[in-house]
């Protein structure tokens, strides 16, 4: 196999059934390919109570500055009912110019393009001034406890310092030149319980219906926007995801009502300030009439943005040079490992079209894989050898 061929690399990775947290040979394959190209490599396993052990890979070529980090993950979500797939999900089949398989776009295809681009660049420019690093993890699709966050801590303890990072997540909605992610919203989940007193519906004065209180509290949470948005972010968004009393009887007033909500928030807030605002709204609506409690789940997802500048423009220019499209700068979508990387260096996300990620028949166009490799290679050339 030609190790600078992104399609062959992606096929090899897809054929490793690395459903989180299984490594299944995916990181070992990346390590072998990078080592052959002259990168120093280290496989590191991290553990934490209550979570599975996770293997990770760190690699570096060069010793000088600037240091550009290429980051991603080789773990994938389960394929679901494999009989519904056009081709076996771990076969890496190419049909009519399309590569099928779990992880094709999220994000083994992106990892393959990064590998191919880096190998091509160091072969053509073995003595370039600077360093290229790879930070590859095996638990991005899982709890994200023993992966990128721990690998970054490990690297810093060794004295590694990064100047910029590209995370190869699928960022494009429809076409390869659509979008670069320069930030991400934060995520905060709350669990709300309203306490009542169970009783017969015909004798409501002997009971205390928590559903009525829940309706009042939920209405208070949704009555006013959390904010009006910021320069790079849309307004923060609160969504109720469950409302439940667990009551099988139509003639019984329940004792409790429960709700769960999730807020995707912008850089107006930190988790602590947002939780305080939610508590304020609940307290104002409840007064002395409603007995309730609210508990917020721990979160490591805070909002961040990489301000547009020379590095962002460099990546935009490279994308436009190969696609003819000027990618929009966006902070939409869910969370990613960029939320950890931003504490170490400026980070942007750019990768494949994500239309089929996590779906049956996940796939990527071969032409997009090849174009993404060319874009990454151009980024490397302009980053380390500016005109």
C-alpha positions in Angstrom: 0.0 0.0 0.0 1.1 3.5 -0.8 1.1 5.2 2.6 0.4 8.6 1.0 -2.8 7.4 -0.5 -5.7 8.7 1.6 -8.2 6.2 0.2 -6.1 3.2 1.0 -5.3 4.6 4.5 -9.0 5.2 5.1 -9.9 1.7 4.0 -7.3 0.2 6.3 -8.6 2.2 9.3 -12.3 1.4 8.5 -11.4 -2.3 8.5 -10.4 -1.9 12.2 -13.7 -2.3 14.2 -12.6 0.3 16.7 -16.0 0.9 18.4 -15.3 3.0 21.5 -13.2 2.1 23.5 -11.7 -0.7 21.4 -8.5 0.2 19.7 -8.9 -2.8 17.3 -5.6 -2.1 15.5 -6.5 1.4 14.3 -3.9 3.3 16.4 -1.4 0.6 15.8 -1.8 1.1 12.1 -1.4 4.8 12.4 1.7 4.4 14.5 3.3 2.0 12.0 2.6 4.4 9.1 3.9 7.4 10.9 7.0 5.6 12.2 7.8 4.5 8.7 7.6 8.1 7.6 10.1 9.2 10.3 7.9 10.4 13.1 8.7 9.5 16.7 5.7 7.8 18.1 4.4 6.8 21.6 1.3 4.8 22.5 -0.1 5.8 25.9 -3.0 4.2 27.8 -4.9 6.1 30.4 -7.3 4.9 33.1 -9.8 6.4 35.5 -12.3 4.8 38.0 -15.6 3.9 36.4 -14.4 4.3 32.8 -12.7 2.0 30.4 -9.0 2.1 29.7 -8.2 4.0 26.5 -5.3 3.8 24.2 -3.9 6.9 22.5 -1.2 7.9 20.1 1.2 10.8 20.1 3.6 11.4 17.2 6.0 14.1 16.2 8.3 15.0 13.3 10.9 17.7 13.8 12.1 19.5 16.9 11.8 23.2 16.1 9.1 25.8 16.0 6.5 26.5 14.9 4.7 23.4 16.0 1.4 22.5 14.1 -0.7 19.8 15.7 -3.0 17.5 13.7 -5.6 16.0 15.9 -8.4 13.4 15.6 -9.9 10.1 16.8 -10.0 6.6 15.5 -12.9 5.3 17.6 -16.3 5.1 16.1 -19.9 4.6 17.2 -21.5 1.2 16.8 -22.8 0.3 13.4 -26.3 -0.7 14.5 -28.1 -3.4 12.5 -25.4 -4.5 10.0 -28.0 -6.1 7.8 -29.3 -2.6 6.9 -25.9 -1.6 5.4 -25.3 -1.5 1.7 -21.9 -3.0 2.4 -20.5 -4.5 5.7 -19.7 -1.5 7.9 -16.1 -2.5 8.5 -15.3 -3.6 4.9 -14.1 -0.2 3.5 -15.8 -0.9 0.2 -15.5 1.6 -2.7 -18.4 1.6 -5.1 -19.0 4.2 -7.8 -16.4 6.6 -6.4 -17.8 6.4 -2.8 -16.1 4.8 0.2 -18.5 3.1 2.6 -17.9 2.2 6.2 -18.3 3.2 9.8 -16.0 6.1 10.4 -15.7 7.0 6.7 -16.5 10.7 7.5 -16.4 10.7 11.3 -13.5 10.6 11.3 -11.3 7.9 9.9 -11.4 9.6 6.6 -10.2 12.9 8.1 -7.4 11.0 9.9 -6.4 9.3 6.7 -6.2 12.6 4.8 -4.1 14.1 7.6 -1.7 11.1 7.5 -1.4 11.2 3.8 -0.8 15.0 3.7 1.8 14.9 6.4 3.7 12.0 4.9 3.7 13.7 1.5 5.0 17.0 3.0 7.8 15.5 5.1 8.9 13.4 2.1 9.1 16.5 -0.1 10.5 18.7 2.6 12.5 16.5 5.1 14.5 19.5 6.5 11.7 22.0 6.9 11.9 24.3 9.9 9.3 23.4 12.5 7.4 20.4 13.8 4.3 18.4 12.9 2.5 16.5 15.6 -0.3 14.0 15.7 -2.7 13.6 18.6 -5.0 10.6 18.1 -7.3 9.3 20.7 -9.7 6.3 21.1 -12.5 7.7 23.2 -13.9 10.9 21.5 -17.2 9.1 20.8 -17.3 7.8 24.5 -16.9 9.5 27.8 -13.9 11.6 26.6 -12.2 11.1 29.9 -9.0 9.0 29.1 -8.4 10.4 25.6 -7.4 13.9 24.3 -7.7 15.7 27.7 -5.3 13.3 29.3 -3.0 13.1 26.3 -2.6 16.8 26.3 -1.8 16.9 30.0 0.8 14.1 29.3 2.3 16.0 26.4 2.6 19.3 28.4 4.3 17.5 31.3 6.9 16.3 28.8 7.5 19.9 27.7 5.6 19.8 24.4 4.2 23.2 23.3 2.0 23.7 20.4 1.5 26.8 18.3 -1.7 25.8 16.4 -3.9 22.8 15.9 -6.3 21.5 13.2 -8.9 19.0 14.3 -10.1 16.9 11.4 -13.7 16.5 12.4 -16.3 16.5 9.6 -17.3 20.2 9.4 -18.9 20.7 6.0 -22.7 20.5 5.7 -22.9 19.8 1.9 -19.7 20.6 0.1 -16.1 20.4 1.0 -15.6 24.1 1.0 -18.6 25.1 3.1 -17.4 25.6 6.6 -14.5 25.9 9.1 -15.4 25.6 12.8 -13.6 28.3 14.8 -15.3 27.5 18.1 -18.0 25.4 19.8 -20.9 26.1 22.1 -20.8 24.7 25.6 -23.3 22.2 27.0 -25.0 22.1 30.4 -27.6 19.5 31.5 -30.0 20.1 34.4 -32.3 17.7 36.2 -35.4 19.3 37.7 -37.7 17.6 40.3 -40.9 19.1 41.6 -42.1 17.6 44.9 -45.9 17.2 45.6 -48.1 15.0 47.6 -49.9 12.0 46.2 -53.6 11.8 46.4 -57.0 11.1 44.8 -57.9 13.4 41.9 -61.4 13.8 43.3 -59.9 15.3 46.5 -57.3 17.7 45.2 -57.3 19.7 48.5 -55.8 16.7 50.2 -53.0 16.5 47.7 -50.4 18.7 46.1 -50.1 18.3 42.3 -46.4 18.6 41.2 -47.4 18.8 37.5 -48.9 22.2 38.0 -45.6 23.4 39.6 -43.6 21.8 36.9 -45.5 23.6 34.2 -44.9 26.9 35.9 -41.2 26.3 36.3 -40.7 25.1 32.8 -42.6 28.1 31.5 -40.3 30.4 33.5 -37.2 28.8 32.0 -38.5 29.3 28.5 -40.2 32.7 28.9 -37.2 34.8 28.1 -34.1 34.2 25.9 -30.9 33.5 27.7 -29.1 36.1 25.6 -29.1 37.7 22.2 -26.0 35.9 20.8 -22.5 37.3 20.4 -20.1 38.2 17.6 -19.4 34.5 16.6 -22.3 32.7 18.3 -26.1 32.4 17.9 -28.2 32.9 21.0 -27.9 30.2 23.7 -30.6 27.6 23.5 -32.5 25.7 26.2 -34.3 22.5 25.2 -36.5 20.4 27.5 -35.6 16.8 26.7 -37.8 14.9 29.2 -41.0 15.6 31.2 -42.1 12.7 33.3 -44.3 11.7 36.2 -44.2 7.9 35.7 -47.8 7.7 36.7 -49.8 4.7 35.3 -53.1 5.7 37.0 -55.4 8.4 35.6 -57.1 9.0 39.0 -54.0 9.5 41.1 -52.2 12.8 41.6 -48.5 11.9 41.5 -46.0 12.7 44.2 -43.3 14.0 41.9 -42.7 15.4 38.5 -39.3 15.3 36.8 -37.7 17.1 33.8 -34.4 17.2 32.1 -33.1 20.0 30.0 -30.0 20.8 28.0 -28.6 24.2 27.2 -26.2 24.8 24.3 -24.6 28.1 25.4 -22.4 30.7 23.8 -19.5 32.6 25.2 -21.8 34.9 27.2 -21.7 32.2 29.9 -19.6 29.8 31.9 -21.3 26.7 33.3 -21.3 28.3 36.8 -22.9 31.6 35.7 -25.4 29.8 33.5 -26.4 27.5 36.4 -26.8 30.5 38.6 -29.1 32.2 36.1 -31.3 29.0 35.9 -31.5 28.8 39.6 -32.5 32.5 39.8 -35.3 32.0 37.3 -36.6 28.9 39.1 -36.5 30.6 42.5 -38.4 33.6 41.2 -41.1 31.4 39.6 -41.4 29.0 42.5 -41.7 31.5 45.4 -42.9 29.7 48.5 -45.5 27.7 46.6 -43.4 25.1 44.8 -41.1 22.7 46.3 -38.4 21.6 43.9 -34.7 20.9 43.5 -32.4 21.2 40.5 -29.1 19.3 39.9 -26.7 20.1 37.2 -24.6 17.3 35.6 -20.8 17.8 35.6 -19.6 19.3 32.3 -16.3 19.7 30.6 -17.9 21.5 27.6 -17.5 25.2 27.8 -18.0 27.7 24.9 -14.9 29.0 23.2 -13.8 30.7 20.0 -10.6 31.0 18.1 -10.6 34.6 16.9 -10.1 35.0 13.1 -6.6 35.9 12.2 -3.6 34.8 10.1 -4.0 31.1 10.9 -7.7 31.0 10.2 -7.1 33.0 7.0 -4.4 30.6 5.9 -6.7 27.6 6.2 -9.6 29.5 4.5 -7.2 30.4 1.6 -6.1 26.7 1.2 -9.7 25.5 1.2 -10.7 28.1 -1.4 -7.7 27.3 -3.6 -8.8 23.7 -3.9 -12.6 23.9 -3.8 -13.3 27.4 -5.3 -15.4 28.1 -2.2 -14.6 30.5 0.6 -15.6 28.5 3.8 -17.8 30.2 6.3 -16.5 30.5 9.9 -18.9 28.8 12.2 -19.4 27.8 15.9 -22.5 25.5 15.2 -22.9 21.9 16.1 -22.2 19.8 19.2 -19.1 19.5 21.2 -15.7 18.1 20.1 -12.3 17.5 21.5 -11.4 21.1 20.4 -12.9 22.1 23.8 -9.8 20.5 25.4 -7.2 21.6 22.8 -8.2 25.3 23.0 -6.5 25.4 26.5 -3.1 24.6 24.9 -3.2 26.5 21.6 -5.5 28.1 19.0 -7.5 25.4 17.3 -9.8 25.2 14.3 -11.8 22.3 12.9 -11.8 21.4 9.2 -12.7 18.0 7.7 -15.0 16.1 5.4 -18.7 16.5 4.6 -20.6 15.2 7.6 -24.0 14.3 6.1 -23.8 10.6 6.9 -21.9 10.5 10.2 -23.3 8.0 12.7 -25.8 6.8 10.0 -26.3 3.5 8.3 -24.2 3.5 5.1 -21.9 6.2 6.4 -19.7 7.2 3.4 -17.5 9.7 1.8 -16.7 10.6 -1.8 -13.3 9.4 -2.9 -12.8 12.8 -4.6 -13.4 14.6 -1.3 -10.8 12.4 0.5 -8.3 13.3 -2.2 -9.2 17.0 -2.2 -9.0 17.2 1.6 -5.5 15.7 1.6 -4.5 18.3 -1.0 -5.9 21.0 1.3 -4.1 19.8 4.3 -0.9 19.5 2.3 -1.3 23.1 1.1 -1.9 24.2 4.7 1.4 22.6 5.8 3.3 24.1 2.9 2.0 27.7 3.6 2.4 27.3 7.4 6.0 26.2 7.4 7.2 27.8 4.2 5.2 31.1 3.7 5.9 32.9 0.5 
